[in-house]
Amino acid sequence: MSDEIRTTPPEMVAANGHDGVREIEQEFVRGHLLQAYGCFSSGHKFCREVCPVYQVTRNEQHTPTAFHANVVAIEKGAAHLEDVAENYSYCTLCGGCELRCPNTLFVGDFYRNRTRTVKLVQDMRAAANKAGLGLWPRWQRWVEATMVGKNEPVLDYENIQPVDPNRVADWAKDLPFEIPRGGENILFVDCEAAYYRTSLPKAVAKILHAAGVPFGLMYEQWCCGGPSLEMGYPDHARYLAEHNVADWKKAGAKRVFVLDPHDYISFVDMYPQLFPQEELPEFVFMIDFVAELLDQGKIQFVKPIEKTVTYHDPCRMNKRLGKWEAPRKILRAIPGLTFIDVDHVTQWAYCSGAGGGFAVEHPDLAKKIADLRISRAKELNVQALVSACPWSERPLTSSGREQQLEVLDLLEMVAEAMGLND
């Protein structure tokens, strides 16, 4: 790992000095002051109850309102970076607050305005790390392990040990068909699915194969970089992203199929800020693609799934990107399935607790958020909660076992309904 992308150790506070920290602080404030005043002056606090973290901590310092008020306080000299930065770890970056904010809702499409709390939190974390405050040792270890293993250390949340980068495609070894390297269509498998929930990429590979869609794998897949950005390490995120873009170019990729909402939002939000659009392939979220294949008659559901289920909207898709129709179309098309929906607006307040590095730094609170999500599903008297996000499925499954509610992956259900698991 190069010196340019090492995580900043706590002792860098002394190296930066008082003036250096203040300069980092003011750079952060300049980027967010206008919207901070917009939030501070309105004083509505509509964002509080939609926040999954505030729902369990009931701490005003963990609200988006406080995140913006801190910016104003720093600008006025009433607070400093080191006084308030710790609170910005109490956020899953779900984006629910951005949608609920009247400053987003009431300005009208003409202004294209949206409160940018997610960016605010990311930038505060980056500023605190750049200043060397040393606030989040587990995030630092997580990113360091990611840089060693080139993928996130998903197999060991407790000790945070690097994974073996040579095993990122081991999930494909026992498939009944070979997957080539390279090609115009590339399947990108997120770290969680590649190393932990390997049943998911297997199911997706079977779906694509059965639909007659040619696809290959990357020559050397690395983490998308999004988690490093969310934890406050933008240089590390860029380093990982640059490798992936170079690998796609080598592969001749024109489309990249993406399983995970966290990867997808990194590719469509972060990557265009780092690379010219012409250097990037088209990114296709697999749930959207399966819905298209259904409409085109290229896949068919032949096996009933006799269950009563509800659906958990991944935060990155529903709240951040406004994608919520395709999974519901798929669920309603599966024979034998009784689907009890919770509308996507209500789910602005729902979260698994797995996003934004929250489960790494605050595992106990993340579990409480997952417990709350499962309890809401149980109120509907369903047999299972269906998710389309592998990162949410681990905490939800754990809470589901305790509350006796099954947690299923939507793409795995698609493979089952297609009869591909026989």
C-alpha positions, 0 to 999 in steps of 0.5 A: 500500500502506497504512502498516499493512501495510508490511514491517518494515525491519531498522532497526526493531530500533533503533526497537523497542529492547531492551525492545520486542524482549523484549516481542515475545519474551515474547508469543511464548513465552506462546503456545507454552510448554506444548507446548514443555515437552511436547516438551522433557520427552519427548525422543523426537525421533521427528520428526527423520527425518520432517522433509524439511529435516533429511533433507538438512541433518542439522542438529539446529537445524533439527528440531522438537525444537530449535524447541520447546527454544528456547522453553524456553531463551528462557523460562529466559533462556538464549537470546533471539529474535535468537539462535535465530530464523534456524533457523525458516526451515529448515522447509517447514511440511509438518506431518509432524512433528506427525503423527509426534510421540507427543504427537499419537499417544498422547493419544487422540481424546478430548483432540483434541491435536495438536503445533502445530509449524507454528503455532510456526514461523509465530509465530516468523517473525512475531515476528522480523519484528515485532522487525525482525531483518531475517533473511530479505531474500528473504521480505521482497522476496517479500511486498513484490512480492506486495503490489504485484502482488496476487499472488505474483511466481511468474514471477521467483524470481531477481529477485522482480519483481511480476506484472501483477495485470490478467493473473491471468485471462489463462489463460482467454482461449483457451478454447472457451467464455466464463467469466463474472465472479461467480456462486454457484460461483467458481473460484479459481486460485492464483498459480502456476497463474494465471501459470505453470502455466496448463495446469492452470486450463484443464484444470479449467475444461474439466472443470467445463464438461463436467460441466455445473457452472456457474462464474465467476471473481472480479472481481479475484482476489488472492493467498490470503494464506497465503504471507505468513502463512507467511513471518511477515507476518500483517497482509499476509495479512489485507489480502489475505484481506479483499479476497478475502472482499469480492470473493466477497460481491460475486460472490454466491459460495456455493462456491469451487472451489480447485485448490491445496492451499496455497490450500485450507488457507489458506481452511479454516484461516486464513480462519475465524480472521479472519472469522465463518463465516457470511461465508465461502463453502463451499470445495471442493478440486477433487480431492475434487469430481472424485471426487464427479463420478466417483461420480455418473457426471457425468464419464467417462473415455473415453481410456486413459492407458498409463503406470505412475505413482506419486503424490506426496501434497501435504503440506497435504492428506495431513499437515495435513488428512488428505485422501488417499483421493480422488486414489487413487480417481481414479488407479485409475479412469483406464483404461490406468493402472498405479498403484503406490501409496506409502501415505499414512503413508510419505509423511509423510516425503516433500516437494517442498521448495516449501512455507512459502516454503522454496524462496524463501529456501533454493532450493539446499536445496529442490532437494535435497529435490525431488531426494530425492523424485524418487529415491524415485519412481524406485525404484518403476520408474515412468514418472511421478510424479503430483502434485495440487499446482501448487507442488510440480510446478515443483521436482519437474519440474526434478528429474525432468528431471535424473533422467529421470522425468516429473511430471504433474498429476492434474487435467490427467490427468483432462481427458486421460482425459475426452478434453477435450484433443483 
